[in-house]
Amino acid sequence: MDAEQLREHAHKMVDFIADYYKSIENFPVLSQVEPGYLRGMLPDSAPDHPESLEDIFNATELEMIVLDWLAKLLNLPDYFLLGGQGGGVIQGTASEAVLVVLLAARERTLTRVGKNALGKLVVYASDQTHSSLQKACQGNPARKLQVSKSDSSTNYGLSPEVLCEAITHDIAIGLIPFFLCATVGTTSSTAVDPLLSLGKIAKSNGMWFHVDAAYAGSACICPEYRHYIDGVEEADSFNMNAHKWFLTNFDCSALWVKDRNALVQSLSTNPEYLKNKASQARLVVDYKDWQIPLGRRFRSLKLWMVLRLYGIENLQCYIRNHIKLAKLFEGLVAQDPRFEVVTPRIFSLVCFRLLPSQNKDDHGNKLNHDLLDAVNSTGKVFISHTVLSGKYVLRFAVGAPLTEERHIISAWKVLQDEASALL
Ligand code: PLP
């Protein structure tokens, strides 16, 4: 493509995006096409001659700078910065992040206890942890701990007592606890695990402590929400998805580790064809040793643009506004006696449900399922669901950059109308 073609295509693309933004309210919130429709419109194989600029832009250094900026914004301990023993790296997803730190933790433990112990290593997390951990654990036994004896009293956070009991039991039968994953902002209900006490338990048992803040990490750039990651000082690794709630397009998952050597020791390879003066002389951070793939995209550019174009102030306003809108929705639900708010709202997700009539033996699960279907079929709103303590729960998440108060109010009206039609 020459300069004039590039200009022409870029103008077309900008017009397309601007027109889309102008007319966004005329579209249904969910795509109307069937899964698989694109396959039929595209050739079966990739073009023979790729012409990618991305490989040319190896900007390792920008990534280091940007992740240090973000770590400082989150007030992470200094050892997560590249100036210390650790550092940050952009992974594609939180799922990849947990996999790489699990591999590092495994290597670290096996170096300590001997390679034969592989089958004895155990991973711990609450039953509210994202399924990506289960995927990363293939081959290692994983304990999914029930959050606590009375779930809702701890808002579905993992109880340190439950963790201690499980570790003590496993050690007694000859197993080796080696990895704990805590979550700040669980997928189902945005529960927050108590990092400080969990981290201390992990440390005293020589375990790797990973904190998954994929969604809620973004909120912690606001001083008033930073306390949700208090205790991160005990963590070996911390992850947040800039592509979830930080205005950065997919994919961009920021991972920090306390000890970068742990990653390098488990993931480093040094084949002849990759040797070059800079990496041999250890003059550069070789991110290939911090991740699964060899090649990498120039993901730091978009994070850098977001941080520079918005500035900290506007990013904090953005988060605060979403939380304010979610609070508004929570208030509307609470005022209608036909509904209940199921767990206290912490960030920008509201878990709620329509109350069933007295003698329903399925806790109103079908009713809420029907409500979800009815609401989503209008094409005006899209809500999702989860199951908490056996109850089918509706989830209203605020997270789109263009959402305003009037959208929340009209979404609530749709919900009320559909509930009236069902009851
Ligand atoms: N962790 C949490 C808490 C999540 O909510 C999610 C996704 O919703 C993930 C991990 C997985 O994120 P990713 O799609 O980046 O792998």
Boltz pocket constraint, residues with backbone or C-beta under 6 A from the ligand:
constraints:
  - pocket:
      binder: B
      contacts: [[A, 92], [A, 93], [A, 94], [A, 95], [A, 96], [A, 130], [A, 132], [A, 183], [A, 184], [A, 185], [A, 186], [A, 187], [A, 212], [A, 213], [A, 214], [A, 215], [A, 241], [A, 253]]
      max_distance: 6.0
